[in-house]
């Protein structure tokens, strides 16, 4: 290398390193929570873990994992069966719909650009339309005809038009959080937003699917993002959770958003952090996708899916996607945190159970001094490691192998006794509820070990487990209930509708 070029690099390298260090703190304050693409070696089934017969001959689902065109004008649909004429309104859905720009392709299913869907039901008919969310990520990628904005499983490469030096220096620039909100619709103060789990949401028009405004959580409350699964009171008050990163390390935060606008331009004004919870490991906080809410409490599950902050903030420098810094660590237990949502007080009890993963809560309610928590649980945190597009697009035996490698989710019930003191006897089952066999036992160190009850009968594995649970939310959330619904998974995507009776532990398949 010519001496002039060596001198240029020797001068630039300290500056680049300084730029990296100076921005580490800034990046911690914009770090988003993400669904993990976990890497771990297969482990032997734990005691009590359900095993499955191997499936063969699964139908190819590659056509479902391809880019589609938007349908901005409503089109009629074909209806099988009958839709009552009194059902009128819009069914809104959100998900990935574009998986490449130019010659560059996304790696993970959840990296795809958000496509908004509307099914409009009116007088027994249904029309459909869809539009791509006009996020900054979508617009920049489209303008450059390549992937400019990094996503969870895809690292955007440096601009090929830059010089060698420019591409080198770009490695030290902190990756900006994507605003590709492809997970869910949420409602705050009567307005509709689409959200993922990072710092940005987009306000949208539910009638036209037009993108209206990008909203930054950090402008209203001291968090660096929030889940896409908030909870709501009957008056419209919303609760959510989000992480924050600061000089004292990471924190889990309970957020409250008021139900009413102060004026027509009001967005998230009045949002506040009710309380903050310190992780077991401040440099490796837990990933979470949702949380539970009863009449008086927020229930947060701290599970051993870990966000390795050091690996994540250096991912671009190392040429790795953010997903590479997220791992399943089953040597740690799963813990429950209970927060009084009226006062923000974190209850002093320490409830724990064996390591498991939950992405979606079913319901939570209070009874005889206990909080009952129902969850969809997996005994391993490796499931979403397979949701790379190259896996989902496999055929034949390769697709069968992918499906047979993942754990399934099953509905389980935990009981958390709230009034545990030094006088509470050790080794005794503290669950007073006759309708559930879940157990809660105080250990000698004062912690309460929780043993779940299965909310399903034998043979439930034949439907592939259950995910995406739903209840009659306005009538049942936070209350004792009987039925919930979900998707059965005899494939990598849901292939059936299940109705589960939590009292009789029976279910129906549709």
Residue pairs with C-beta under 8 A, 6 or more apart in sequence:
8 165
9 165
12 165
12 168
12 169
16 168
16 169
16 171
16 172
17 172
19 169
19 172
19 173
20 172
20 317
23 172
23 173
23 174
24 174
24 313
26 174
27 174
27 175
27 313
28 245
28 246
28 309
28 313
29 218
29 224
29 244
29 245
29 246
30 174
30 176
30 177
30 199
30 218
30 224
31 177
31 224
31 225
31 243
31 245
31 307
31 309
31 312
31 313
32 177
32 178
32 196
32 197
32 198
32 199
32 224
32 225
33 197
33 198
33 225
33 227
33 242
33 243
33 287
33 288
33 307
34 152
34 197
34 198
34 287
34 322
34 323
34 326
35 110
35 152
35 197
35 287
35 289
35 359
35 384
36 287
36 305
36 323
36 326
36 327
36 328
36 381
36 384
36 385
37 108
37 152
37 153
37 321
37 323
37 326
37 384
37 385
37 387
37 388
38 305
38 326
38 327
38 328
38 381
38 382
38 383
38 384
38 385
39 324
39 327
39 385
40 327
40 328
40 381
40 382
40 385
42 382
42 405
43 330
43 380
45 51
45 379
46 354
46 379
49 379
49 407
50 408
50 410
50 461
51 461
52 404
52 408
52 461
54 400
54 404
55 400
55 403
55 404
55 490
56 397
56 400
57 400
58 399
58 400
58 403
58 491
58 492
59 491
60 395
60 396
60 399
61 392
61 399
61 491
61 492
61 493
62 392
62 393
62 394
62 395
64 392
64 493
65 99
65 109
65 389
65 392
65 393
66 99
67 97
67 98
67 99
67 100
67 112
68 97
68 98
68 115
68 130
70 97
70 115
70 130
70 131
70 132
71 128
71 129
71 130
72 129
72 130
72 131
72 209
73 129
74 118
74 120
74 127
74 128
74 129
75 127
75 128
75 129
76 125
76 126
76 127
77 119
77 126
77 127
77 128
79 124
79 125
79 126
82 124
83 121
83 124
83 125
83 126
84 124
85 123
85 124
87 121
88 121
88 122
88 123
89 120
89 121
90 118
90 119
90 120
90 121
90 206
90 207
91 118
91 119
91 120
91 121
92 116
92 117
92 118
92 119
92 185
92 192
92 206
93 116
93 117
93 118
93 119
93 185
94 114
94 115
94 116
94 117
94 133
94 181
94 182
94 183
94 184
94 185
94 194
95 112
95 114
95 115
95 117
95 182
96 109
96 110
96 111
96 112
96 113
96 114
96 115
96 182
97 112
97 113
97 114
97 115
97 130
97 132
98 112
98 113
98 115
98 132
98 138
99 105
99 106
99 111
99 112
99 113
99 389
100 106
101 141
101 142
101 144
101 145
101 146
101 147
102 145
102 146
103 146
104 146
104 147
104 157
105 147
105 389
106 112
106 147
106 151
106 153
106 154
106 389
107 153
107 154
107 321
107 388
107 389
107 390
108 151
108 152
108 153
108 154
108 323
108 387
108 388
108 389
109 387
109 388
109 389
109 392
110 151
110 152
110 153
110 182
110 183
110 387
111 151
111 152
111 153
111 154
111 180
112 182
113 132
113 133
113 135
113 137
113 138
113 141
113 180
113 182
114 132
114 133
114 135
114 138
114 180
114 181
114 182
114 194
115 130
115 131
115 132
115 133
115 182
116 130
116 131
116 132
116 133
116 194
116 204
116 209
117 128
117 129
117 130
118 128
118 129
118 130
118 206
118 209
119 126
119 127
119 128
120 126
120 127
120 128
120 129
129 209
130 209
131 209
131 210
131 211
132 138
133 180
133 181
133 182
133 194
133 202
133 204
133 211
134 211
135 178
135 179
135 180
135 181
135 200
135 202
135 211
135 214
136 149
136 179
136 214
137 148
137 149
137 151
137 178
137 179
137 180
138 180
140 148
140 149
141 147
141 148
141 149
147 154
147 156
147 157
148 156
149 156
149 176
149 178
149 180
150 156
150 175
150 178
150 316
150 321
150 322
151 178
151 180
151 321
152 321
152 322
152 323
153 321
153 322
153 323
153 388
154 321
155 315
155 316
155 319
155 320
155 321
155 322
156 175
158 166
158 167
158 170
158 171
159 166
159 167
159 170
160 167
162 170
171 316
171 317
171 319
172 317
173 316
174 313
174 316
175 315
175 316
175 322
177 198
177 199
177 200
177 225
178 198
178 200
179 198
179 200
179 202
179 214
180 196
181 193
181 194
181 195
181 196
181 200
181 201
181 202
181 228
182 194
182 196
183 194
183 195
183 196
183 197
183 228
184 194
184 195
184 196
184 228
184 229
185 192
185 193
185 194
185 195
185 204
185 206
186 192
186 193
186 194
186 195
186 201
186 228
186 229
186 230
186 238
187 193
187 232
187 238
188 230
188 238
188 257
188 267
188 268
189 236
189 257
189 258
189 259
189 260
189 261
189 266
189 267
189 268
190 236
190 261
191 203
191 267
192 203
192 204
192 205
192 206
193 201
193 202
193 203
193 204
193 215
194 201
194 202
194 204
195 201
195 226
195 227
195 228
196 228
197 225
197 226
197 227
197 228
197 289
198 224
198 225
199 216
199 217
199 218
199 224
199 225
200 214
200 215
200 216
200 217
201 214
201 215
201 217
202 211
202 212
202 213
202 214
202 215
203 211
203 212
203 213
203 214
203 215
203 267
204 210
204 211
204 212
205 212
213 267
215 267
215 268
217 223
217 224
217 225
217 226
217 242
217 268
218 224
219 268
220 267
220 268
220 269
220 271
221 242
221 253
221 255
221 268
221 271
221 272
221 273
222 244
222 253
222 273
223 242
223 243
223 244
223 253
223 255
223 273
224 242
224 243
224 244
224 245
225 242
225 243
226 240
226 241
226 242
226 255
227 240
227 241
227 242
227 288
227 289
227 290
227 291
228 289
229 289
229 290
229 291
229 360
229 361
230 238
230 239
230 240
230 257
231 238
231 239
231 240
231 291
231 293
231 298
231 477
232 238
232 239
232 473
232 477
233 239
233 259
234 474
235 259
236 259
236 260
237 256
237 257
237 258
237 259
238 256
238 257
238 259
239 254
239 255
239 256
239 257
239 274
239 293
239 298
239 341
240 254
240 255
240 257
241 252
241 253
241 254
241 255
241 288
241 291
241 298
241 300
242 253
242 255
243 250
243 251
243 252
243 253
243 285
244 250
244 251
244 253
244 276
245 251
245 309
248 282
249 278
249 279
249 282
249 283
250 279
250 282
250 283
250 285
250 307
250 309
251 276
251 277
251 278
251 279
252 276
252 277
252 278
252 279
252 285
252 286
252 288
252 300
252 302
252 337
253 273
253 274
253 275
253 276
253 277
254 273
254 274
254 275
254 276
254 277
254 298
254 300
254 339
254 341
254 344
255 271
255 272
255 273
255 274
256 271
256 272
256 273
256 274
256 341
257 268
257 270
257 271
258 270
258 271
261 269
262 269
262 270
274 298
274 339
274 341
274 344
275 339
275 344
275 345
275 346
277 300
277 337
277 339
277 346
279 285
279 286
279 302
280 286
280 302
280 332
280 335
281 306
283 308
283 309
283 310
284 306
284 307
284 308
284 309
285 306
285 307
285 309
286 302
286 303
286 304
286 305
286 306
286 307
287 303
287 305
287 306
287 307
287 326
288 300
288 301
288 302
288 303
289 358
289 359
289 360
290 358
290 359
290 360
290 361
291 298
291 299
291 300
291 301
291 361
292 298
292 299
292 300
292 301
292 361
292 363
292 364
292 373
292 375
293 299
293 341
293 364
293 477
293 478
294 364
294 365
294 366
294 371
294 478
295 365
295 366
295 478
295 479
296 340
296 341
296 342
296 366
297 338
297 339
297 340
297 341
297 347
297 364
297 366
297 371
298 338
298 339
298 341
299 336
299 337
299 338
299 339
299 361
299 364
299 371
299 373
299 416
300 336
300 337
300 338
300 339
301 334
301 335
301 336
301 337
301 358
301 373
301 375
302 334
302 335
302 336
302 337
303 334
303 355
303 356
303 357
303 358
303 381
304 328
304 329
304 330
304 331
304 332
304 333
304 334
304 355
304 381
305 326
305 327
305 328
305 329
305 357
305 381
306 326
306 327
306 328
306 329
307 325
307 326
308 325
308 326
308 327
309 325
310 325
311 318
311 320
311 324
311 325
312 322
312 325
312 326
315 321
315 322
315 324
315 325
318 324
328 357
328 380
328 381
328 382
330 355
330 380
330 381
331 355
332 355
333 352
333 353
333 354
333 355
334 352
334 353
334 354
334 355
334 356
335 350
335 351
335 352
336 351
336 352
336 353
336 373
336 414
336 416
336 450
337 346
337 347
338 346
338 347
338 349
338 351
338 371
338 416
338 418
339 345
339 346
339 347
340 347
347 418
349 416
349 417
349 418
349 420
349 448
350 446
350 447
350 448
351 414
351 416
351 440
351 447
351 448
351 450
352 447
352 448
352 449
352 450
353 414
353 449
353 450
353 451
353 452
355 379
355 381
356 377
356 378
356 379
357 377
357 378
357 379
357 380
357 381
357 383
358 375
358 376
358 377
358 378
358 409
359 376
359 409
359 467
360 375
360 376
360 467
360 468
360 469
361 373
361 374
361 375
361 376
361 469
362 374
362 375
362 376
362 411
362 455
362 469
362 471
362 484
363 374
363 471
363 476
363 477
363 478
363 481
363 484
364 371
364 372
364 373
364 374
364 478
365 371
365 372
365 478
365 479
365 480
365 481
366 372
367 433
367 480
368 432
368 433
369 417
369 418
369 419
369 432
370 415
370 416
370 417
370 418
370 431
370 432
370 433
370 440
371 415
371 416
371 418
372 413
372 414
372 415
372 416
372 433
372 436
372 438
372 480
373 413
373 414
373 415
373 416
374 411
374 412
374 413
374 414
374 455
374 484
374 502
375 411
375 412
375 414
376 409
376 410
376 411
376 412
376 466
376 467
376 469
376 486
377 409
377 410
377 411
377 412
377 452
378 407
378 408
378 409
378 410
379 407
380 407
382 405
382 406
382 407
383 406
383 407
383 409
386 392
386 402
386 405
386 406
386 492
387 492
391 402
392 402
392 492
394 401
394 402
399 492
402 492
403 491
403 492
406 492
408 461
408 464
408 465
408 489
409 465
409 466
409 467
409 489
410 454
410 455
410 456
410 460
410 465
410 466
411 454
411 455
411 456
411 466
411 469
411 484
411 486
411 500
411 502
412 452
412 453
412 454
412 455
413 436
413 438
413 452
413 453
413 454
413 455
413 502
414 438
414 440
414 450
414 452
415 431
415 433
415 436
415 438
415 439
415 440
415 450
416 440
416 448
416 450
417 430
417 431
417 432
417 440
417 448
420 430
420 442
420 446
420 448
422 446
424 430
424 442
425 442
426 442
426 443
426 444
427 441
427 442
428 441
428 442
429 439
429 440
429 441
430 440
430 441
430 442
430 448
431 438
431 439
431 440
435 503
436 453
437 453
438 450
438 451
438 452
438 453
439 450
439 451
440 448
440 449
440 450
440 451
441 448
441 449
441 451
442 448
442 449
443 449
454 505
455 500
455 502
455 505
456 466
456 500
456 505
456 507
457 505
457 506
457 507
460 466
460 507
462 490
463 488
463 489
463 490
463 496
463 498
463 507
463 509
464 488
464 489
464 490
464 491
464 495
465 488
465 489
466 486
466 487
466 488
466 489
466 498
466 500
467 486
467 487
467 489
467 494
468 486
468 487
468 494
469 484
469 485
469 486
470 484
470 485
470 486
471 477
471 481
471 483
471 484
471 485
472 481
472 483
481 502
482 501
482 502
482 503
483 499
483 500
483 501
483 502
484 499
484 500
484 502
485 497
485 498
485 499
485 500
486 497
486 498
486 500
487 494
487 495
487 496
487 497
487 498
488 494
488 495
488 496
488 497
488 498
488 509
489 495
490 496
496 509
496 510
497 509
497 510
498 507
498 508
498 509
498 510
499 507
499 508
499 510
500 506
500 507
501 507
